[in-house]
Amino acid sequence: MPWGVGLFLAYAFVILAGAALALGPVVERAVLIPITFEGIVLMALLAYTIFTITLVLQRKAAARGLALGLLSLLVPAIPLALLSGQVIIAVALVAIGFLVYRGIRAPRARAWLDQE
């Protein structure tokens, strides 16, 4: 497995862990209101992330585009970190995003994700 694919998988599992931590309050609100905007967004994020991880592990070519889509979650996270005064976190997010982007677009990752 190329380093870029492994780095993307680590990034995706961090997203899954974050979604799992955010799930508690959403479930508590679901007792009163069965359908909430936060719940819909969280379930869509979980489905997208799990589907992308599955395609990457199956070495499908379609995983490349979905991985870049999942990587786009960092775009709004960077200004939010800057607005809350967390410059170090914003710089770390930029570095992680750059490394994952370069790793997924690398020729070895393209060759590894080759199955139709």
C-alpha positions in Angstrom: 0.0 0.0 0.0 1.4 3.4 -0.9 2.0 5.9 1.8 -0.6 8.3 0.5 -3.3 5.7 0.6 -2.3 4.7 4.2 -2.3 8.4 5.2 -5.8 8.9 3.6 -7.1 5.8 5.5 -5.7 7.3 8.8 -7.4 10.6 8.0 -10.7 8.8 7.2 -10.6 6.9 10.4 -10.1 10.1 12.3 -13.2 11.5 10.7 -15.1 8.3 11.7 -13.9 8.8 15.3 -15.0 12.4 15.3 -18.4 11.4 14.0 -18.7 8.8 16.7 -17.9 11.4 19.4 -20.5 13.7 17.9 -23.2 11.0 17.8 -24.1 11.1 21.5 -25.8 14.5 21.5 -27.5 13.8 18.2 -29.0 10.6 19.5 -30.2 12.5 22.7 -31.9 15.1 20.6 -33.5 12.3 18.5 -35.6 11.3 21.4 -37.5 14.6 21.3 -37.2 15.3 17.5 -36.7 12.3 15.3 -35.3 14.1 12.3 -32.7 16.9 12.9 -30.4 18.7 10.5 -27.4 17.6 12.5 -28.5 14.0 12.4 -29.0 14.1 8.6 -25.6 15.7 8.1 -23.9 13.2 10.5 -25.5 10.2 8.9 -24.5 11.4 5.4 -20.9 12.0 6.6 -20.8 8.5 8.1 -22.2 6.9 4.9 -19.8 8.8 2.6 -16.8 8.1 4.8 -17.5 4.3 5.2 -18.3 4.0 1.5 -15.0 5.7 0.5 -13.0 3.6 2.9 -14.5 0.5 1.5 -13.7 1.5 -2.1 -10.1 2.3 -1.1 -9.6 -1.0 0.6 -11.0 -2.7 -2.5 -8.5 -0.8 -4.6 -11.2 0.7 -6.9 -10.4 3.5 -9.2 -13.5 5.4 -8.2 -12.0 5.8 -4.7 -9.6 8.5 -5.9 -12.4 11.0 -6.6 -14.3 10.1 -3.4 -11.1 10.5 -1.4 -10.5 13.9 -2.7 -14.1 14.8 -1.9 -13.6 13.6 1.7 -10.5 15.7 1.8 -12.5 18.8 1.0 -13.8 18.7 4.5 -10.6 20.4 5.5 -11.5 23.5 3.5 -14.0 25.0 5.9 -12.2 23.6 8.9 -9.1 25.8 8.3 -10.9 29.2 8.4 -12.9 28.0 11.4 -9.7 27.2 13.2 -8.3 30.6 12.3 -11.4 32.5 13.4 -11.2 30.7 16.8 -7.6 31.8 17.2 -6.1 28.3 16.8 -3.3 29.1 14.3 -1.3 26.0 15.0 -4.2 23.8 14.4 -5.0 25.6 11.1 -1.4 25.1 10.0 -1.5 21.5 10.9 -4.7 21.1 8.9 -3.1 22.7 5.9 -0.1 20.4 6.2 -2.3 17.3 6.6 -4.5 18.3 3.6 -1.5 19.0 1.4 0.2 15.6 2.3 -3.0 13.6 1.8 -3.7 15.4 -1.5 -0.2 14.7 -2.8 -0.4 11.2 -1.6 -3.7 10.3 -3.3 -2.6 12.0 -6.5 0.8 10.3 -6.6 1.5 7.8 -9.4 1.9 4.9 -6.9 -1.5 5.6 -5.4 -3.0 5.8 -8.9 -1.4 2.4 -9.8 -2.6 0.9 -6.6 -6.2 2.1 -7.0 -6.5 0.5 -10.5 -9.5 -1.9 -10.3 -12.6 -0.9 -12.2 
